[in-house]
Amino acid sequence: MDNRRDKVNYYLDMAETALERSTCIRRMFGAVIVKNDEIISTGFNGAPRGRANCCDLKYCLREKLNIPRGERYEMCRSVHAEQNAIISASRRDMLGATLYLCGKEYKTGEYIEGSNPCQMCKRVIINSGIKDIYIRDDKDHYRHIMVDEYVKNDETLEGKEGY
């Protein structure tokens, strides 16, 4: 009998570890990109290199302005976890790869159930060549998204905001 953690949750556990480096004081995210059972890159959300992090500033501008989840990301100081993972990998390695994503609320440490990449990250993910995404909803449960669905169901044509 095999008592090992299933492979999807194994990689989601790694994404959860990556989020511990997050510098966001609203929501912490970690991402891991995997291809052929090899980790290609990891990322977490935080301010661009050299800029002050929200955890150092002690405030979140989006929170101060009461901007709802999933909207107005141009007001966010952070580069998102998905973007940081993609930036750190070559496109050649990402073609057909899988992205594992985990998010937690900063204040409570609770998983962000039902989270999804923002519209900007969806565009970057599509162009990166990533094929599949697994997103953690709780310690043992996750959703699988085929990136082709982002292409087929273009929410930006409907003016939909948020997630």
C-alpha positions in Angstrom: 0.0 0.0 0.0 1.3 3.4 -1.0 0.8 6.0 1.8 2.7 8.7 0.0 1.1 12.1 -0.7 -0.4 12.2 -4.2 1.8 14.0 -6.7 -0.5 17.0 -7.3 -0.6 17.8 -3.5 3.1 17.2 -3.3 3.7 20.0 -5.8 1.0 22.2 -4.2 2.8 21.7 -0.8 5.9 23.1 -2.5 3.9 26.1 -3.8 2.6 26.5 -0.2 6.1 26.6 1.0 7.0 29.2 -1.6 4.2 31.5 -0.4 5.9 31.8 3.0 8.4 34.2 1.2 5.5 36.5 0.2 5.9 40.1 1.2 2.2 40.9 0.6 0.1 41.8 3.7 -3.2 41.0 2.0 -2.8 37.7 0.3 0.2 35.4 0.0 0.7 33.2 -3.1 3.3 30.7 -4.1 3.7 29.1 -7.5 5.7 26.1 -8.8 6.2 25.3 -12.5 6.9 21.6 -13.2 7.6 19.7 -16.4 8.3 16.0 -16.7 8.4 15.8 -12.9 11.2 18.3 -12.7 10.7 21.7 -11.0 11.4 24.4 -13.5 11.0 27.4 -11.2 9.2 28.8 -8.2 7.7 32.2 -7.4 5.9 34.2 -4.7 4.2 37.6 -4.7 6.2 40.6 -3.7 7.4 44.0 -4.8 9.9 44.2 -7.7 13.5 43.8 -6.6 14.9 46.9 -4.9 11.4 48.4 -4.2 9.9 48.6 -0.7 7.7 45.6 0.2 4.2 46.1 1.7 5.3 44.2 4.7 8.1 46.8 5.2 5.7 49.7 4.5 3.1 48.3 6.8 0.2 48.9 4.5 -1.4 47.7 1.3 -2.6 50.4 -1.0 -5.3 48.2 -2.5 -6.6 47.5 1.0 -6.5 51.2 1.9 -8.6 52.0 -1.1 -11.0 49.2 -0.4 -10.4 47.6 -3.8 -12.2 44.2 -4.1 -10.3 41.0 -4.6 -9.5 40.4 -8.3 -9.8 44.1 -9.4 -7.4 47.0 -10.1 -4.1 45.0 -10.0 -2.3 48.0 -11.5 -2.6 49.5 -8.0 -0.7 46.5 -6.4 3.0 46.8 -5.6 3.6 43.1 -6.1 4.7 41.0 -9.0 2.4 38.0 -8.7 3.7 34.5 -7.8 2.8 33.1 -11.3 4.6 36.0 -13.0 7.7 35.6 -10.8 7.8 31.8 -11.6 7.4 32.5 -15.3 10.1 35.2 -15.3 12.5 32.8 -13.7 12.0 30.1 -16.4 12.8 29.8 -20.1 9.8 29.5 -22.4 11.3 26.3 -23.9 11.0 24.7 -20.4 7.5 25.9 -19.9 6.0 24.6 -23.1 3.5 21.9 -21.9 4.4 22.5 -18.3 2.1 22.6 -15.2 1.7 25.5 -12.8 0.8 24.7 -9.2 -0.6 27.7 -7.3 -1.5 28.1 -3.6 -2.8 31.2 -1.8 -3.5 32.1 1.8 -5.0 35.1 3.5 -2.2 37.0 5.3 -4.2 37.9 8.4 -5.8 34.5 9.1 -3.5 32.0 7.3 -6.6 30.4 5.8 -6.5 29.0 2.3 -8.1 31.2 -0.4 -10.8 28.9 -1.6 -11.8 29.5 -5.2 -8.8 31.7 -6.1 -7.7 32.0 -9.7 -5.0 33.9 -11.5 -5.9 37.5 -12.3 -6.6 38.6 -15.9 -3.0 39.9 -16.3 -1.6 36.6 -15.0 -3.9 34.6 -17.3 -2.5 36.4 -20.3 1.1 35.8 -19.2 0.3 32.1 -18.5 -1.3 31.7 -21.9 1.8 33.1 -23.7 4.3 31.2 -21.5 3.2 27.9 -23.0 2.0 26.4 -19.7 -0.6 23.7 -20.4 -2.3 23.0 -17.0 -2.8 24.7 -13.7 -3.7 23.1 -10.3 -5.0 25.5 -7.6 -5.2 24.5 -4.0 -8.6 25.2 -2.2 -7.6 23.5 1.1 -4.8 21.2 2.4 -6.0 18.2 0.3 -8.4 19.6 -2.4 -7.6 21.4 -5.5 -9.0 22.4 -8.9 -7.5 21.5 -12.3 -7.7 24.1 -15.1 -6.5 23.5 -18.7 -5.0 26.8 -19.9 -6.8 26.3 -23.3 -10.0 27.2 -21.3 -8.6 30.7 -20.7 -8.2 31.1 -24.5 -11.7 29.6 -25.3 -13.5 31.5 -22.5 -12.1 35.0 -22.8 -13.7 36.9 -19.9 -12.2 40.2 -21.0 -14.6 40.3 -24.0 -17.4 40.5 -21.5 -15.7 43.1 -19.3 -15.7 40.7 -16.4 -13.5 41.8 -13.5 -12.4 39.8 -10.5 -12.4 36.1 -10.1 
